[in-house]
Structures are given as structure tokens and as C-alpha cells.
Amino acid sequence: MEFMKTNHRRPSKYRLEEHDMLNWFKATKKMIAKGDYPPERLKKFEHLMEVANEFRRKNQYE
């Protein structure tokens, strides 16, 4: 969350130093989809997703 608020963007797949954050983000979303994520941590991740959606990339050609 601190990364996104500081840099005003999500972790990039093109920067090697951000791969760990991006992989954690994707793996956590998969765990939630399967139902394997602990419910006590789910609320914190939902808040993180709200922040991430603020920095979602927009198509400049719309």
C-alpha cells in the first residue's frame, strides 16, 4: 500500500525490483478466488484493492 501511495501507480511487470510485489499481489488474488485466504486478512486485502483500483491504468485512446 505504501508503494502505491508513494509512486501513484501499481507495481510494474517491467521493473525487476517490483516483481516480488506484483507476484504477491497476483498470488493473493488467486488464493482468494480458491477460498484459501484467511478471512481475518481478507478485509485488509480488500482495502488494498480499493487503493490499487485508484491507480488502475487508463486507456488513453478512449
Secondary structure, 3 states (H helix, E strand, C coil): CHHHHHHCCCCCCCCHHHHHHHHHHHHHHHHHHHCCCCHHHHHHHHHHHHHHHHCCCCCCCC
